[in-house]
Amino acid sequence: MSGTRVQYPRGRRPGELTYEDYCALPDDSLRYEVVEGLLFAEPSPRRAHQRAVGRLFAVLDGHVRARGLGEVFIAPFDVILSPRTVVVPDLVFVAAGRSAIVSERGIEGAPDLIVEVLSGVTRRRDRVVKAGAYARHGVPHYWVLDPEDRTLEAFELVRGAYSPAAALEGDRTFEPALFPGLAIPLAGLWR
C-alpha cells in the first residue's frame, strides 16, 4: 500500500490497531490514519492539493453556514467510523440534524459527506481502501477531487456500495444534489 512504512506499536500486528493505538502514535511530521485496523502514514500534502482543499472548503463552508445546513470541517479532524477505523479526510460535512456525532475529539460516526483530494501517495488508498471503508460504515456521499487531472467525481451510497452521481473535468461547474442552489466552478479549485 502507498504511504510511508511505519513501526506498529509493541504487541500489535497489522489489522489490530484501534483508536487508542492511533492516539498513542508519535507526534512527528507524518499524518496517520487507521483503516480497518491497518496503519497508514504519509507526509503533508503538496501545494495543488492544499489549494484545492482550501478553495473547496471556502465554497462549501460559505454555502452551508449561510443556510444553516450544518458544519464543514477541514483536515486535520478525526473521523472515528469505528474503534478500528479512524481517518482524516480532507473535508467533511455533517448536517445540522446530526450534529450530535461531532465531539471534541472528532466526528464519531458516518458524516453526511467525505471529500478526499488525491495526491501521489494517497491516490489508490483514497479510491479503493478508504472508499470501501466509507461505504461499509455508511457514509452517504463521497467526493474525489484530482487536482492533477482536474477532475471531480461524486458518489452516492446505494445498497451498501458507491454509485457514480457525477464526473466532471476541467472548467465545468458542479451542482451537487446534496447542496441545492450551490454551483461550484471547478476552474476556481485548480487556479
C-alpha positions as CSV (number, residue, x, y, z in Angstrom):
1,M,0.0,0.0,0.0
2,S,1.2,3.5,-0.6
3,G,2.4,5.8,2.1
4,T,5.4,5.7,4.5
5,R,6.3,2.4,6.3
6,V,5.8,2.8,10.0
7,Q,6.5,0.8,13.1
8,Y,3.5,-0.8,14.7
9,P,3.0,-0.2,18.4
10,R,4.5,-3.0,20.5
11,G,2.4,-6.1,20.6
12,R,0.2,-5.1,17.7
13,R,0.1,-6.6,14.2
14,P,-1.4,-5.2,11.0
15,G,-5.2,-5.2,11.2
16,E,-5.3,-5.0,15.0
17,L,-4.9,-1.2,15.6
18,T,-7.6,0.7,17.5
19,Y,-8.4,4.3,18.1
20,E,-6.4,4.1,21.4
21,D,-3.3,3.0,19.4
22,Y,-3.9,5.8,16.9
23,C,-3.9,8.4,19.8
24,A,-0.6,7.0,21.1
25,L,1.2,7.4,17.8
26,P,4.3,9.7,17.8
27,D,3.9,13.5,17.1
28,D,6.2,13.6,14.1
29,S,6.0,15.0,10.6
30,L,3.7,12.3,9.3
31,R,-0.1,12.2,9.1
32,Y,-1.6,8.9,10.4
33,E,-4.8,7.1,9.7
34,V,-6.1,3.6,10.8
35,V,-8.4,1.9,8.3
36,E,-9.9,-1.4,9.4
37,G,-7.0,-1.8,11.9
38,L,-4.2,-1.1,9.3
39,L,-1.9,1.8,9.9
40,F,-1.2,4.3,7.1
41,A,1.1,7.4,7.2
42,E,2.2,10.0,4.7
43,P,4.0,13.3,4.6
44,S,2.0,16.5,4.4
45,P,0.2,17.2,1.0
46,R,1.6,19.3,-1.8
47,R,0.6,22.8,-2.9
48,A,-2.0,21.8,-5.5
49,H,-3.7,19.5,-3.0
50,Q,-3.9,22.2,-0.3
51,R,-5.1,24.8,-2.8
52,A,-8.0,22.6,-3.9
53,V,-8.9,21.7,-0.3
54,G,-8.8,25.3,0.8
55,R,-10.9,26.7,-2.0
56,L,-13.5,23.9,-1.9
57,F,-13.8,24.4,1.9
58,A,-14.4,28.2,1.4
59,V,-17.2,27.5,-1.1
60,L,-18.9,24.7,0.9
61,D,-18.5,26.4,4.3
62,G,-20.0,29.7,3.0
63,H,-23.0,27.9,1.4
64,V,-23.6,25.7,4.5
65,R,-23.3,28.5,7.1
66,A,-25.4,30.9,5.1
67,R,-28.3,28.4,5.0
68,G,-27.8,26.8,8.5
69,L,-27.3,23.4,6.9
70,G,-24.7,22.0,9.3
71,E,-21.0,22.3,9.6
72,V,-18.0,21.7,7.3
73,F,-14.7,20.6,8.8
74,I,-11.2,20.7,7.2
75,A,-8.3,18.4,7.9
76,P,-6.9,17.6,10.3
77,F,-10.0,16.5,12.1
78,D,-10.5,12.8,13.1
79,V,-13.5,10.9,11.8
80,I,-13.9,7.9,14.0
81,L,-16.0,5.4,12.0
82,S,-15.3,2.5,14.4
83,P,-12.7,1.6,17.0
84,R,-10.6,0.2,14.1
85,T,-11.2,2.9,11.5
86,V,-10.0,6.4,12.2
87,V,-9.5,8.6,9.2
88,V,-8.6,12.2,8.5
89,P,-10.4,13.2,5.3
90,D,-9.6,16.5,3.6
91,L,-13.2,17.8,4.1
92,V,-16.2,16.5,6.0
93,F,-19.8,17.7,6.2
94,V,-22.2,16.9,9.0
95,A,-25.8,18.0,8.5
96,A,-27.4,20.2,11.2
97,G,-29.8,17.5,12.4
98,R,-26.8,15.1,13.0
99,S,-24.6,17.5,15.0
100,A,-24.6,15.0,18.0
101,I,-21.9,12.9,16.2
102,V,-19.5,15.8,16.5
103,S,-17.4,15.7,19.7
104,E,-14.3,17.5,20.8
105,R,-12.1,14.6,19.6
106,G,-13.7,14.4,16.2
107,I,-16.7,13.1,14.3
108,E,-17.9,9.9,15.9
109,G,-19.8,8.0,13.2
110,A,-20.5,8.4,9.5
111,P,-20.7,12.1,8.3
112,D,-23.0,13.1,5.5
113,L,-20.2,13.8,3.1
114,I,-16.5,13.0,2.9
115,V,-14.2,14.7,0.4
116,E,-10.7,13.4,-0.5
117,V,-8.3,15.3,-2.7
118,L,-5.9,12.9,-4.4
119,S,-2.2,13.2,-4.3
120,G,0.5,10.8,-5.4
121,V,0.8,8.7,-2.3
122,T,-2.9,8.6,-1.4
123,R,-4.4,8.0,-4.9
124,R,-5.0,4.2,-4.6
125,R,-5.8,4.4,-0.9
126,D,-8.5,7.1,-1.4
127,R,-10.1,5.4,-4.3
128,V,-10.1,1.8,-3.1
129,V,-9.2,1.3,0.6
130,K,-10.9,4.3,2.1
131,A,-13.8,4.4,-0.3
132,G,-14.6,0.8,0.7
133,A,-14.3,1.6,4.4
134,Y,-16.6,4.7,3.9
135,A,-19.2,2.6,2.1
136,R,-19.1,-0.2,4.8
137,H,-19.5,2.5,7.5
138,G,-22.5,4.1,5.8
139,V,-21.1,7.5,4.6
140,P,-23.8,8.5,2.1
141,H,-21.8,10.9,-0.1
142,Y,-18.2,10.7,-1.2
143,W,-16.4,13.1,-3.5
144,V,-12.9,12.6,-5.0
145,L,-11.1,15.6,-6.4
146,D,-7.9,15.2,-8.5
147,P,-6.1,18.5,-8.9
148,E,-3.5,16.9,-11.2
149,D,-6.1,15.6,-13.7
150,R,-8.5,18.5,-12.8
151,T,-11.5,16.1,-12.2
152,L,-14.2,15.8,-9.6
153,E,-16.1,12.6,-9.1
154,A,-19.2,12.4,-6.8
155,F,-20.5,9.1,-5.5
156,E,-23.7,8.2,-3.6
157,L,-24.2,5.2,-1.4
158,V,-26.7,2.8,-2.9
159,R,-27.4,-0.5,-1.2
160,G,-24.0,-0.5,0.6
161,A,-21.9,0.4,-2.4
162,Y,-20.9,3.7,-4.1
163,S,-22.7,4.6,-7.4
164,P,-21.4,7.4,-9.6
165,A,-23.5,10.6,-9.3
166,A,-21.3,13.0,-11.2
167,A,-18.0,13.1,-13.1
168,L,-16.7,16.4,-14.2
169,E,-13.4,17.7,-15.5
170,G,-11.6,20.9,-16.4
171,D,-13.6,24.1,-16.1
172,R,-17.1,22.6,-15.8
173,T,-19.5,23.6,-12.9
174,F,-20.6,21.1,-10.3
175,E,-24.1,21.4,-8.9
176,P,-24.3,18.8,-6.1
177,A,-27.7,17.5,-5.2
178,L,-26.7,17.4,-1.6
179,F,-26.5,21.2,-1.6
180,P,-29.4,22.7,-3.6
181,G,-28.6,26.1,-5.0
182,L,-24.8,25.5,-4.9
183,A,-22.7,25.8,-8.0
184,I,-19.0,25.0,-7.8
185,P,-17.0,26.2,-10.8
186,L,-14.1,23.7,-10.9
187,A,-11.8,26.2,-12.6
188,G,-11.6,28.1,-9.3
189,L,-10.4,25.0,-7.5
190,W,-7.4,24.4,-9.8
191,R,-6.1,28.0,-10.4
